[in-house]
């Protein structure tokens, strides 16, 4: 960004030199731009802001407006000096004073555009607040430089020979002649100009309705993230077997350069269940890579869904995921269903997911119903426990020690202390029959099998309960591929409004 700004200033100066054919005018404009950018950085320091992509982008976008303020002041002063034939400080001051209202109106009308952007909040505000403040500061300083400093520089550097009538380049003279002919004809027939503008307005309206909308432009990051979830209760061994098939697909994708995999963990360092995790895939640079990141993602997604259908996957670029995390909505499409009946919500969510699957551009649809892994419920029979002289608290403590282990001491490894956990061997607690045979110690010292005083049952994975503002909620989510965010969301809303997708007379709210 820094180099782009410097190159942009150099190119702008070159354009001025070609058209004005005056090195002094070009030097004044370039010096003014550099002074404005330096003062803008000083304001950034005062505001506690940093040089980043958004502030540097604001400076880059402001360079053209800064030069515009400077060059119109230079041209006006030079024209007035040329008309009077006198070169003195009073003539330059009079020309600058004459141009002040126009310069003020032009600068204020541009600066005020950025005022609403400075009050944006959330992620959007984090992006555009820095940009708007930087541009507004640069334009304000540009006005002061053009109003105060440019007349002084003109007085010091301008000479009579610099403003002679014929001191214009061939390109500028041709443009002036062409402009004069065009304006004479247009002023004679102003209605033709209006007739020519109306079709442009119509075409602009049509184009506005056809152009897609979104949060940020599509970026080819050269890599993507692949989240996966195996069916609830899938063991680590089985998950690994499925993921080796995914790895084979990635290895056979010509655009893939390398990848990393996490199982039971996430890219950001968070822990998940053994049946979930993610890949980070790095693509080859372009060239020799011919397809963009979006096309590579589509190819990988299609082959995984065809060859490993038991895996639920999401494929997205990293910046998209980070923005989703910042906004609290990891997926760009999120339909929240609220209701007082959990069973009703779990019945509606799959219908909604199935309905939006048919919308063009919608991929990686999830119905929001997350099943927990199977669990064991140990129900202690208080009467039988009392006959053995035991209470529920002692039984719970011993079962936890047998099944979860007990930290008995610590071992120092360099500067860290590692817990030593005493645990029943896995072979003695692998299934219900073995757990029933685990022996607990009664207060009088005799040993009691767990199955004698408790009933052990298996509970198949139950749906997780999610609440928002204390209301039960199920979120149906999806991602977008090959279409803009605005067009896709509009089609999703139309789909949800159709009869039969959502209950008509039930207390279900869609957002």
FENDA-V461773 format. One record per backbone hydrogen bond with DSSP energy under -0.5 kcal/mol. NH is the residue of the N-H (numbers start at 1). CO is the residue of the C=O. Records with the same first field share a line. If there is no record, write none. Layout:
NH: CO, CO
This chain:
5: 1
6: 2
7: 3
8: 4
9: 5
10: 6
11: 7
12: 8
13: 9
14: 10
15: 11
16: 12
17: 13
18: 14
19: 15
20: 16
21: 17
26: 22
27: 23
28: 24
29: 25
30: 26
31: 27
32: 28
33: 29
34: 30
35: 31
36: 32
37: 33
38: 34
39: 35
40: 36
41: 37
42: 38
43: 39
44: 40
45: 41
46: 42
47: 43
48: 44, 45
49: 44
52: 50
56: 52
57: 53
58: 54
59: 55
60: 56
61: 57
62: 58
63: 59, 60
66: 62
67: 63
68: 64
69: 65
70: 66
71: 67
72: 68
73: 69
74: 70
75: 71
76: 72
77: 73
78: 74
79: 75
80: 76
81: 77
82: 78
83: 79
84: 80
85: 81
88: 86
92: 88
93: 89
94: 90
95: 91
96: 92
97: 93
98: 94
99: 95
100: 96, 97
103: 99
104: 100
105: 101
106: 102
107: 103
108: 104
109: 105
110: 106
111: 107
112: 108
113: 110
114: 110, 111
115: 112
116: 112
118: 114, 115
119: 116
120: 117
125: 121
126: 122
127: 123
128: 124
129: 125
131: 127
132: 128
133: 129
134: 130
135: 131
136: 132
137: 133
138: 134
139: 135
140: 136
141: 137
142: 138
143: 139
144: 140
145: 141
146: 142
147: 143
148: 144
149: 144, 145
150: 145
152: 148
153: 149
154: 150
155: 151
156: 152
157: 153
158: 154
162: 159
163: 160
164: 161
167: 164
168: 166
169: 19
173: 169
174: 170
175: 171
176: 172
177: 173
178: 174
179: 175
180: 176
181: 177
182: 178
183: 179
184: 180
185: 181
186: 182
187: 183
188: 184
189: 185
192: 189
193: 189
194: 190
195: 191
196: 192
197: 193
198: 194
199: 195
200: 196
201: 197
202: 198
203: 199
204: 200
205: 201
206: 202
207: 203
208: 204
209: 205
210: 206
211: 207
221: 219
224: 281
225: 316
226: 279
227: 225, 314
228: 277
229: 312
230: 275
234: 231
239: 235
240: 236
241: 237
242: 238
243: 239
244: 240
245: 241, 242
246: 242
247: 243
248: 244
249: 245
250: 246
251: 247
252: 248
253: 250
254: 252
256: 253
257: 282
258: 282
260: 280
262: 278
264: 276
266: 270
269: 266
272: 264
276: 273
277: 228
278: 262
279: 226
280: 260
281: 224
282: 258, 280
283: 222, 281
284: 255
289: 285
296: 292
297: 293
298: 294
299: 295
300: 296
301: 297
302: 298
303: 299
304: 300
305: 301
306: 302
307: 303
308: 304
311: 308
312: 229
313: 311
314: 227
316: 225
321: 317
322: 318
323: 319
324: 320
325: 321
326: 322
327: 323
328: 324, 325
329: 324
333: 478
334: 332
335: 476
336: 334
337: 335, 474
338: 336, 509
339: 472
342: 340
345: 341
346: 342
347: 343
348: 344
349: 345
350: 346
351: 347, 348
352: 348
353: 349
354: 350
355: 351
356: 352
357: 353
358: 354, 355
359: 356
362: 359
363: 361, 479
366: 477
370: 368
371: 369
372: 462
375: 459
377: 457
378: 376
379: 377, 455
380: 378
381: 453
382: 380
385: 381
386: 382
387: 383
388: 384
389: 386
390: 385
395: 391
396: 392
397: 393
398: 394
399: 395
400: 396
401: 397
402: 398
403: 399
404: 400
405: 400, 401
406: 422
408: 406, 420
409: 420
411: 418
413: 416
414: 412
416: 413
418: 411, 416
420: 409
421: 419
422: 406, 420
423: 421
424: 402
428: 425
429: 426
435: 431
436: 432
437: 433
438: 435
440: 448
442: 440, 446
443: 389
445: 442
448: 440
450: 438
451: 436
452: 449
453: 449, 450
454: 450
455: 379
457: 377, 455
459: 375
460: 458
464: 370
466: 464
468: 471
471: 468
473: 466
474: 337
476: 335, 474
477: 366, 475
478: 333
479: 363
481: 361
485: 213
486: 213
488: 484
489: 485
490: 486
491: 487
492: 488
493: 489
494: 490
495: 491
496: 492
497: 493
498: 495
500: 502
501: 498
502: 498
508: 506
509: 338
511: 336
